[in-house]
Amino acid sequence: MLGVAVGTAALIIVLSVFNGFENLVLSLYNSFDPAIKITAVEGKVFQANEVSSILNKRNLLFSEVLEEKVLLKYEDNEYIATLKGVDGNYKKLNRVDSMLVVGDYFEDYESNNTAIVGQGVAYYLSMGVGDIMNPLQVFVPKRSNKHLLKTENAFSQSRLIPVGIFGIQADFDATYVITSLDYVRELLERTDEVSAFEIHCADKEMEALQEELQAILGDGYQVQHRYQQHAFLHQILNSEKLAVFLILTFILVIATFNIIGSLSMLMIDKKKDIQILSNLGLTQRDLQQLFWFEGLLTTTIGSIAGLLLGLGVCWAQLKLGLLQMGEGSFVVNQYPVAIQAKDVIIVLMTVLLIGALASWIPVKQLAKRVI
């Protein structure tokens, strides 16, 4: 009973911790990724008019985005990053202005030559914010120049004044510099072209809206909802959770061998009593059911006790933060925990199934020998 309880508690606790980490990682990505993203199947950019008219007819909140890889130079430091130009609706989609750790949002200034920079980019360039005398230099290949032998003619050069530094997630912080869409279009010599449309909608409407927009726009556009944008990440998280569940299930199977041993010893110890009951009319089937229910009762009590123990530990971690990760080790100081009802049901059904099978094996074999 104790072995089953410990195994059940371990399953609940580990799966809840995995759920906590999964929710934490996805929340970091979801704070930057839009609910739905529209890109071109071929090429990096496409004309915005057709798509924007469709989205406007549906009264959707969306932002036009134009991205390009650029070379950044600040004093003697250089770094390759992604310059992301956005319009006025962008901060309404993900509230990026609330994720600033230093400075202000670039739209708070009249000039188009202002930007907010990821913490990672700022770190590699060793730069701060608001230094007008030392602006951030931006280099990008000229689209109109076909001869790139002379570097002075091969690149378009511009200047940006970093007015804020944002902190979202390490991948984004070390990649993006966000500025106005007009500035990026002027730099890249693109008038009404975009790299993507980022659309806001409720999570419950996300998949249905994605399928509807894909049907309207056709095969020339790729419409992805939030889970499809990082499909590989979701696959990794789910496969890791499944692998841990299987490993702990095998450990639980080993623990249930205690049930096989205890039932075997019990039937041997009660051999004389079984013989007396047999003379009074006890059949082999009755004997099998009797000891099978004995093993099933042991498993049920152990699984319920383990379930309560595991849920109690998870609750204590949520409320009290018993197990800490250490200051500065991650984005949270304590191990995140998220209890899901489906995990509780799956664990309970798994334990009861394993216990039922483990109880039936010795009962079926020894009942023939005892009677």
TITOR-227772 format. One record per residue (C-alpha): residue number from 1; x, y, z; residue in three letters. Coordinates in pm, 1 decimal. Example, Ala and Ser with C-alpha at 12.3 -4.5 7.8 and 13.67 -1.06 7.14 Angstrom:
nr|x|y|z|rest
1|1230.0|-450.0|780.0|Ala .
2|1367.0|-106.0|714.0|Ser .
END
This chain:
nr|x|y|z|rest
1|0.0|0.0|0.0|Met .
2|285.9|235.2|85.5|Leu .
3|467.2|150.0|-236.8|Gly .
4|159.2|228.8|-445.8|Val .
5|101.9|552.2|-252.2|Ala .
6|458.5|674.3|-306.8|Val .
7|448.4|587.1|-677.6|Gly .
8|114.6|764.0|-725.6|Thr .
9|231.9|1073.8|-538.7|Ala .
10|550.5|1085.2|-748.3|Ala .
11|348.7|1073.0|-1070.6|Leu .
12|118.4|1354.6|-961.0|Ile .
13|401.8|1576.9|-837.1|Ile .
14|629.8|1533.2|-1139.4|Val .
15|350.2|1578.5|-1393.9|Leu .
16|230.8|1891.5|-1211.9|Ser .
17|582.4|2037.3|-1216.3|Val .
18|607.7|1963.7|-1589.9|Phe .
19|274.0|2138.9|-1638.2|Asn .
20|407.5|2436.8|-1444.9|Gly .
21|720.9|2462.8|-1658.0|Phe .
22|517.2|2415.1|-1976.4|Glu .
23|279.0|2695.8|-1882.5|Asn .
24|570.5|2918.5|-1785.6|Leu .
25|762.8|2863.8|-2110.9|Val .
26|452.0|2904.7|-2326.0|Leu .
27|350.6|3220.9|-2141.9|Ser .
28|691.2|3371.6|-2221.5|Leu .
29|649.7|3291.9|-2590.7|Tyr .
30|283.1|3391.1|-2598.0|Asn .
31|363.4|3732.6|-2454.4|Ser .
32|547.7|3811.8|-2780.3|Phe .
33|384.8|3586.2|-3039.5|Asp .
34|47.5|3690.3|-3183.8|Pro .
35|-260.3|3469.7|-3169.2|Ala .
36|-254.5|3441.7|-3551.0|Ile .
37|24.5|3528.4|-3793.7|Lys .
38|-9.1|3563.4|-4171.0|Ile .
39|301.9|3531.7|-4388.9|Thr .
40|374.3|3465.9|-4756.7|Ala .
41|443.9|3109.5|-4868.2|Val .
42|707.1|3234.3|-5113.8|Glu .
43|931.5|3530.9|-5052.0|Gly .
44|995.7|3740.3|-4743.8|Lys .
45|743.7|4017.0|-4813.9|Val .
46|407.4|4068.1|-4985.1|Phe .
47|167.3|4349.7|-5067.9|Gln .
48|-38.3|4452.8|-4767.5|Ala .
49|-348.6|4597.1|-4933.8|Asn .
50|-532.2|4274.3|-5015.9|Glu .
51|-490.5|4114.9|-4674.6|Val .
52|-555.0|4434.0|-4477.7|Ser .
53|-885.5|4490.3|-4659.4|Ser .
54|-1000.9|4138.6|-4565.9|Ile .
55|-902.8|4186.5|-4201.9|Leu .
56|-1068.7|4528.6|-4185.3|Asn .
57|-1395.9|4384.1|-4313.8|Lys .
58|-1392.3|4138.7|-4023.6|Arg .
59|-1314.8|4417.2|-3771.6|Asn .
60|-1006.3|4233.1|-3644.7|Leu .
61|-733.0|4396.0|-3440.9|Leu .
62|-410.5|4347.8|-3637.3|Phe .
63|-67.5|4497.5|-3688.2|Ser .
64|143.5|4524.2|-4004.2|Glu .
65|499.7|4404.3|-3948.7|Val .
66|814.0|4435.2|-4161.8|Leu .
67|1127.8|4249.8|-4049.5|Glu .
68|1482.9|4230.3|-4181.2|Glu .
69|1820.9|4108.7|-4061.3|Lys .
70|2053.7|4403.9|-4004.8|Val .
71|2401.5|4475.4|-3878.4|Leu .
72|2404.3|4696.1|-3570.0|Leu .
73|2701.9|4897.6|-3458.0|Lys .
74|2733.5|5086.4|-3132.0|Tyr .
75|3069.7|5250.8|-3071.9|Glu .
76|3319.2|4965.1|-3129.0|Asp .
77|3070.8|4678.6|-3088.4|Asn .
78|2883.0|4505.6|-3371.9|Glu .
79|2592.2|4262.7|-3364.0|Tyr .
80|2352.5|4104.3|-3614.7|Ile .
81|1989.1|4135.0|-3509.0|Ala .
82|1638.7|4144.9|-3654.1|Thr .
83|1494.5|4489.7|-3706.9|Leu .
84|1118.2|4475.3|-3662.3|Lys .
85|903.1|4761.2|-3785.4|Gly .
86|552.1|4779.2|-3637.5|Val .
87|254.1|5011.8|-3660.9|Asp .
88|50.3|5177.6|-3386.8|Gly .
89|-165.7|4870.6|-3315.5|Asn .
90|130.1|4650.0|-3223.8|Tyr .
91|141.8|4737.6|-2855.6|Lys .
92|-231.1|4659.3|-2827.9|Lys .
93|-166.6|4299.7|-2936.2|Leu .
94|88.9|4200.3|-2674.4|Asn .
95|141.2|4504.6|-2450.3|Arg .
96|512.1|4512.7|-2530.8|Val .
97|526.2|4861.2|-2379.0|Asp .
98|455.4|4703.5|-2038.9|Ser .
99|756.9|4471.4|-2077.3|Met .
100|1012.6|4752.0|-2076.0|Leu .
101|1276.4|4719.4|-1805.9|Val .
102|1441.6|5053.4|-1884.2|Val .
103|1324.6|5362.6|-2069.0|Gly .
104|1008.6|5434.6|-2270.7|Asp .
105|821.6|5296.2|-2569.7|Tyr .
106|945.1|5437.9|-2900.7|Phe .
107|604.5|5582.6|-2994.6|Glu .
108|629.9|5822.2|-2701.0|Asp .
109|869.2|6028.3|-2914.7|Tyr .
110|787.9|6226.3|-3228.0|Glu .
111|1089.8|6108.8|-3425.6|Ser .
112|1071.1|5786.3|-3629.5|Asn .
113|1437.4|5716.7|-3552.7|Asn .
114|1367.5|5574.5|-3206.7|Thr .
115|1357.0|5209.6|-3106.2|Ala .
116|1334.0|4969.7|-2815.9|Ile .
117|1602.9|4704.0|-2789.8|Val .
118|1603.2|4353.8|-2639.8|Gly .
119|1809.6|4299.0|-2326.7|Gln .
120|2032.6|4050.1|-2506.3|Gly .
121|2103.0|4288.0|-2794.3|Val .
122|2179.8|4569.2|-2549.3|Ala .
123|2413.7|4337.6|-2357.9|Tyr .
124|2613.5|4232.4|-2665.1|Tyr .
125|2643.8|4593.8|-2780.0|Leu .
126|2721.2|4722.6|-2427.9|Ser .
127|2473.6|5004.7|-2474.5|Met .
128|2227.9|5199.3|-2266.6|Gly .
129|1930.9|5415.5|-2361.8|Val .
130|1883.4|5780.9|-2447.4|Gly .
131|2239.4|5852.0|-2562.6|Asp .
132|2172.7|6101.9|-2843.1|Ile .
133|2543.5|6163.3|-2901.9|Met .
134|2609.7|5792.8|-2970.3|Asn .
135|2314.8|5657.0|-3170.9|Pro .
136|2282.5|5299.2|-3286.2|Leu .
137|2406.7|5258.4|-3644.5|Gln .
138|2206.3|5028.1|-3870.8|Val .
139|2344.1|4867.4|-4187.4|Phe .
140|2135.9|4676.6|-4442.0|Val .
141|2216.6|4569.2|-4803.0|Pro .
142|2073.9|4801.5|-5069.0|Lys .
143|1805.5|4639.3|-5279.3|Arg .
144|1867.7|4867.8|-5576.3|Ser .
145|2244.5|4812.2|-5591.0|Asn .
146|2347.1|4508.6|-5792.8|Lys .
147|2721.9|4554.2|-5738.9|His .
148|2834.5|4484.2|-5383.8|Leu .
149|3211.3|4511.9|-5433.7|Leu .
150|3232.5|4856.8|-5277.8|Lys .
151|3104.9|4842.2|-4922.9|Thr .
152|3029.2|5214.1|-4911.5|Glu .
153|2776.1|5166.4|-5192.4|Asn .
154|2652.6|4821.1|-5098.2|Ala .
155|2477.4|4908.1|-4771.5|Phe .
156|2213.3|5151.7|-4665.5|Ser .
157|2307.6|5315.7|-4341.6|Gln .
158|2084.0|5479.7|-4087.2|Ser .
159|2078.5|5576.4|-3721.7|Arg .
160|1849.1|5479.2|-3437.9|Leu .
161|1820.5|5622.0|-3089.7|Ile .
162|1745.4|5345.8|-2834.7|Pro .
163|1491.2|5486.1|-2589.6|Val .
164|1396.7|5163.0|-2410.4|Gly .
165|1508.7|4808.6|-2334.0|Ile .
166|1253.8|4527.0|-2312.7|Phe .
167|1280.2|4190.6|-2141.0|Gly .
168|1047.3|3910.2|-2254.6|Ile .
169|1232.4|3584.6|-2317.0|Gln .
170|1597.5|3511.9|-2392.1|Ala .
171|1539.6|3414.8|-2757.2|Asp .
172|1350.1|3734.8|-2829.8|Phe .
173|1569.2|3959.0|-2614.7|Asp .
174|1882.7|3858.3|-2806.2|Ala .
175|1718.4|3891.2|-3148.7|Thr .
176|1487.1|4188.9|-3187.5|Tyr .
177|1507.0|4564.2|-3216.3|Val .
178|1157.5|4711.0|-3250.1|Ile .
179|1094.8|5043.2|-3420.8|Thr .
180|832.1|5216.2|-3636.4|Ser .
181|706.8|5059.2|-3957.9|Leu .
182|767.2|5381.8|-4155.1|Asp .
183|1134.2|5387.2|-4055.8|Tyr .
184|1193.3|5027.1|-4166.0|Val .
185|1008.0|5078.8|-4494.7|Arg .
186|1219.5|5381.2|-4572.2|Glu .
187|1538.5|5196.7|-4481.6|Leu .
188|1450.7|4890.2|-4690.6|Leu .
189|1303.8|5094.9|-4978.0|Glu .
190|966.7|4921.6|-4952.7|Arg .
191|652.6|5131.0|-4976.1|Thr .
192|348.8|4917.7|-4888.4|Asp .
193|501.5|4573.8|-4835.8|Glu .
194|500.9|4374.4|-4511.8|Val .
195|662.7|4058.9|-4377.4|Ser .
196|358.9|3952.6|-4178.8|Ala .
197|23.0|4045.5|-4031.9|Phe .
198|-9.3|3978.0|-3660.6|Glu .
199|-369.7|3936.6|-3544.6|Ile .
200|-521.3|3944.3|-3198.8|His .
201|-816.2|3725.0|-3095.6|Cys .
202|-937.3|3522.4|-2798.3|Ala .
203|-775.6|3182.7|-2746.6|Asp .
204|-1106.5|3000.7|-2781.7|Lys .
205|-1161.2|3159.2|-3125.8|Glu .
206|-802.4|3116.8|-3243.9|Met .
207|-812.5|2783.6|-3427.6|Glu .
208|-1150.2|2849.2|-3593.5|Ala .
209|-1038.3|3193.4|-3713.7|Leu .
210|-710.4|3052.2|-3844.3|Gln .
211|-890.0|2792.3|-4055.9|Glu .
212|-1135.3|3052.7|-4185.3|Glu .
213|-863.8|3300.9|-4285.7|Leu .
214|-658.0|3027.9|-4451.1|Gln .
215|-959.6|2929.6|-4662.3|Ala .
216|-1020.1|3292.9|-4764.3|Ile .
217|-657.5|3385.3|-4843.5|Leu .
218|-573.5|3063.9|-5027.1|Gly .
219|-251.3|2871.2|-5076.2|Asp .
220|-39.5|3180.2|-5140.7|Gly .
221|-43.3|3270.5|-4772.0|Tyr .
222|46.8|3077.9|-4460.2|Gln .
223|-187.4|3139.0|-4167.9|Val .
224|-62.0|3000.8|-3835.8|Gln .
225|-214.7|3018.4|-3492.4|His .
226|-2.3|3046.1|-3180.7|Arg .
227|58.7|2672.6|-3134.5|Tyr .
228|163.6|2624.9|-3496.9|Gln .
229|418.8|2906.2|-3482.5|Gln .
230|626.2|2701.7|-3236.6|His .
231|504.4|2351.8|-3319.5|Ala .
232|845.5|2197.5|-3245.4|Phe .
233|847.4|2351.0|-2896.2|Leu .
234|505.5|2201.4|-2820.9|His .
235|619.7|1861.3|-2949.7|Gln .
236|926.6|1868.9|-2725.5|Ile .
237|724.7|1964.0|-2417.5|Leu .
238|466.0|1693.1|-2480.3|Asn .
239|724.6|1423.7|-2559.0|Ser .
240|924.9|1504.7|-2245.3|Glu .
241|614.3|1481.5|-2031.5|Lys .
242|515.9|1151.4|-2193.4|Leu .
243|867.6|1008.4|-2143.3|Ala .
244|868.9|1098.4|-1772.9|Val .
245|519.9|954.8|-1728.8|Phe .
246|626.9|622.9|-1886.0|Leu .
247|943.4|604.3|-1674.3|Ile .
248|753.6|663.2|-1352.3|Leu .
249|486.8|416.9|-1463.9|Thr .
250|753.0|147.3|-1501.6|Phe .
251|874.9|230.2|-1151.3|Ile .
252|516.9|195.5|-1031.8|Leu .
253|492.9|-144.1|-1203.8|Val .
254|798.5|-255.9|-1006.2|Ile .
255|636.2|-125.9|-687.5|Ala .
256|323.6|-331.2|-756.6|Thr .
257|529.1|-650.2|-738.3|Phe .
258|484.6|-600.4|-364.3|Asn .
259|115.1|-674.1|-420.1|Ile .
260|200.5|-996.8|-604.4|Ile .
261|429.1|-1105.7|-322.2|Gly .
262|190.5|-1010.1|-42.5|Ser .
263|-107.6|-1187.4|-203.2|Leu .
264|100.6|-1497.6|-266.5|Ser .
265|215.1|-1509.8|96.3|Met .
266|-139.9|-1445.0|218.5|Leu .
267|-285.1|-1731.1|14.5|Met .
268|-12.8|-1969.3|135.4|Ile .
269|-62.0|-1858.0|495.0|Asp .
270|-440.9|-1908.8|472.2|Lys .
271|-415.7|-2243.5|294.7|Lys .
272|-585.1|-2439.0|578.3|Lys .
273|-865.1|-2184.4|608.0|Asp .
274|-915.3|-2194.3|231.4|Ile .
275|-937.9|-2575.1|245.6|Gln .
276|-1207.7|-2559.8|517.6|Ile .
277|-1406.6|-2305.9|313.7|Leu .
278|-1362.5|-2525.8|8.3|Ser .
279|-1516.2|-2819.2|194.2|Asn .
280|-1808.1|-2591.2|281.9|Leu .
281|-1865.4|-2510.0|-87.5|Gly .
282|-1613.6|-2238.1|-176.8|Leu .
283|-1535.4|-2263.4|-547.8|Thr .
284|-1212.0|-2176.0|-721.7|Gln .
285|-1379.3|-1877.2|-887.8|Arg .
286|-1502.1|-1748.6|-549.5|Asp .
287|-1148.8|-1778.9|-412.4|Leu .
288|-1002.2|-1588.3|-706.9|Gln .
289|-1254.2|-1309.4|-664.9|Gln .
290|-1192.7|-1290.3|-290.1|Leu .
291|-816.4|-1237.8|-313.9|Phe .
292|-843.4|-1026.5|-629.8|Trp .
293|-1068.5|-785.3|-441.7|Phe .
294|-813.3|-794.7|-159.8|Glu .
295|-537.6|-678.9|-398.6|Gly .
296|-767.8|-426.0|-565.7|Leu .
297|-861.1|-281.4|-227.2|Leu .
298|-491.7|-245.6|-139.3|Thr .
299|-426.1|-67.9|-469.0|Thr .
300|-728.0|161.3|-433.0|Thr .
301|-640.9|271.6|-80.4|Ile .
302|-275.1|321.3|-178.2|Gly .
303|-360.2|519.1|-492.4|Ser .
304|-606.8|746.9|-312.0|Ile .
305|-357.7|807.1|-31.1|Ala .
306|-84.2|881.7|-286.4|Gly .
307|-318.6|1108.8|-477.8|Leu .
308|-397.1|1310.0|-166.6|Leu .
309|-27.3|1320.5|-73.2|Leu .
310|78.2|1437.0|-419.7|Gly .
311|-193.3|1701.8|-438.8|Leu .
312|-103.0|1818.5|-88.5|Gly .
313|264.0|1861.9|-183.4|Val .
314|164.8|2050.5|-501.7|Cys .
315|-69.2|2276.7|-305.2|Trp .
316|203.8|2348.8|-49.7|Ala .
317|446.0|2433.6|-331.0|Gln .
318|192.1|2670.0|-487.1|Leu .
319|108.9|2847.5|-162.3|Lys .
320|434.4|2829.0|31.4|Leu .
321|704.3|2776.3|-232.8|Gly .
322|875.1|2495.6|-41.5|Leu .
323|1128.8|2411.2|-312.6|Leu .
324|1326.9|2709.8|-439.9|Gln .
325|1534.8|2727.9|-757.2|Met .
326|1770.3|2990.5|-621.2|Gly .
327|1792.6|3361.3|-690.2|Glu .
328|1877.0|3445.6|-1050.8|Gly .
329|1869.9|3083.8|-1168.0|Ser .
330|1555.6|3125.3|-1378.9|Phe .
331|1269.9|3366.1|-1446.0|Val .
332|1098.4|3237.5|-1130.2|Val .
333|1250.2|3167.2|-791.5|Asn .
334|1045.4|2859.4|-703.3|Gln .
335|948.6|2550.7|-900.4|Tyr .
336|624.9|2622.3|-1087.5|Pro .
337|336.6|2379.8|-1037.6|Val .
338|9.7|2343.6|-1229.0|Ala .
339|-240.6|2073.1|-1134.3|Ile .
340|-453.5|1947.2|-1423.5|Gln .
341|-764.3|1735.9|-1375.6|Ala .
342|-682.3|1514.6|-1674.6|Lys .
343|-346.3|1420.8|-1517.0|Asp .
344|-519.0|1321.9|-1193.6|Val .
345|-766.0|1102.3|-1384.6|Ile .
346|-493.9|944.0|-1602.5|Ile .
347|-271.0|868.1|-1302.1|Val .
348|-558.7|721.6|-1101.4|Leu .
349|-675.5|500.3|-1390.5|Met .
350|-317.2|388.5|-1463.9|Thr .
351|-249.2|291.6|-1103.3|Val .
352|-579.3|104.2|-1067.8|Leu .
353|-521.9|-81.7|-1396.2|Leu .
354|-169.9|-185.4|-1298.1|Ile .
355|-291.1|-286.9|-951.1|Gly .
356|-579.1|-492.3|-1094.1|Ala .
357|-345.4|-680.4|-1328.3|Leu .
358|-84.0|-728.6|-1056.5|Ala .
359|-349.4|-870.5|-824.8|Ser .
360|-493.6|-1107.9|-1083.1|Trp .
361|-161.7|-1272.1|-1176.1|Ile .
362|-86.9|-1448.3|-842.8|Pro .
363|-455.5|-1514.5|-769.4|Val .
364|-510.0|-1701.1|-1095.8|Lys .
365|-198.6|-1914.3|-1056.5|Gln .
366|-215.4|-1999.9|-683.8|Leu .
367|-592.2|-2061.6|-664.8|Ala .
368|-544.8|-2376.1|-873.3|Lys .
369|-284.6|-2509.8|-632.1|Arg .
370|-457.9|-2422.9|-307.7|Val .
371|-792.1|-2582.4|-391.2|Ile .
END
